[in-house]
Amino acid sequence: MISFPIDVVVLFALGTTSIIASGLVLYMMIGEVNRKLPEDRQIPYFFSFSYPYFSKFTTIKREYKRFYPTSHLHTVRIVLNVLGSIFMLAGAVRLSRFLR
């Protein structure tokens, strides 16, 4: 059985937590936008054929900025994504050095 160094586990845990938090912020943004949109134009929370994958994120950002111009929630989501990616990459680098 392989036992991983604690720093690898911590880095992967931080990365996973950051990415999950980013997803929760995205769902918060969808909820806020849907409160302002009429029923027939609301954005679905999960996968839908009415929105292509990348178009959905663009629509959410555009509508959120339109309804909440002073909010920085979108920036917080991007920062969490970047931090999660950095933590995951650092964990992968550390793990690759450990397995040599």
Secondary structure, DSSP 4 states (H G I P E B T S, - for coil): -----HHHHHHHHHHHHHHHHHHHHHHHHHHHHHHHS-GGGPPPSS--TTS-HHHHHHHHHHHHHHH-TT--HHHHHHHHHHHHHHHHHHHHHHHHHHT-
